[in-house]
């Protein structure tokens, strides 16, 4: 399912126009992104939790040259599914 399919599903289930559903989805994504940028967690009870984790700098190996390379530290978005979502997909 891509963003267009998701927008169409939201419009159908919520009884919204596709334009309103797209605005709602875009606003939801923007709000989650802003919260993660600020370092907050976003917990949607029953669905899951979005959070940011730090990956430390480390040394890796270039598979082509077998030489050591430095991999920079970075922040990474993570999602942990909630119990209800896990149960629903079983």
C-alpha positions in Angstrom: 0.0 0.0 0.0 1.4 3.4 -1.0 0.4 6.9 0.2 -2.3 7.2 -2.4 -3.9 3.9 -1.5 -3.7 4.9 2.2 -5.4 8.2 1.5 -8.2 6.5 -0.4 -8.7 4.0 2.4 -8.9 6.8 5.0 -11.4 8.7 2.8 -13.6 5.6 2.4 -13.5 4.5 6.1 -13.9 8.0 7.6 -16.4 9.3 5.0 -14.1 12.1 3.9 -13.3 13.5 0.5 -10.0 12.3 -0.9 -8.7 15.9 -0.6 -9.6 16.1 3.1 -8.1 12.6 3.7 -4.9 13.6 2.1 -4.7 16.8 4.2 -5.4 14.7 7.3 -2.7 12.2 6.4 -0.1 14.9 5.6 -0.9 16.7 8.9 -0.5 13.4 10.8 2.9 12.7 9.1 4.1 16.3 9.7 3.1 16.1 13.4 4.9 12.8 14.0 7.9 14.1 12.1 8.0 17.3 14.2 7.7 15.4 17.5 10.5 13.0 16.5 12.7 16.0 15.5 12.1 17.5 18.9 13.3 14.3 20.5 9.8 13.2 21.7 8.2 9.8 21.4 4.8 9.4 19.7 2.8 6.6 21.3 -0.5 5.6 19.6 -2.1 3.2 22.1 -2.9 -0.1 20.5 -1.0 0.7 17.3 2.6 1.4 18.3 5.3 3.8 19.3 7.6 6.0 17.1 10.9 7.0 18.7 14.3 8.2 17.8 17.4 6.2 18.7 21.1 7.2 18.4 23.6 5.1 16.6 27.1 5.7 17.7 30.0 6.2 15.3 31.7 3.0 14.4 34.3 1.4 12.2 33.1 -0.7 9.3 34.7 -2.5 6.4 34.3 -1.6 2.7 33.3 -4.9 1.1 34.9 -4.1 -2.2 38.4 -2.9 -0.9 38.3 -4.6 2.5 39.6 -1.4 4.0 38.3 0.0 7.3 36.0 3.0 7.0 34.5 5.3 9.6 30.7 5.3 9.8 29.4 8.6 11.3 27.0 8.7 14.2 23.4 9.3 13.4 19.8 9.4 14.7 17.4 6.8 13.4 13.6 6.7 13.6 12.3 3.4 15.1 8.8 2.0 15.3 7.7 -0.6 17.8 4.3 -2.2 17.1 1.7 -2.2 19.9 0.1 -5.4 21.3 -3.2 -4.8 19.4 -1.4 -4.4 16.1 0.7 -7.5 16.7 -2.4 -9.5 17.6 -4.3 -8.2 14.5 -1.6 -9.4 12.1 -1.2 -12.8 13.6 
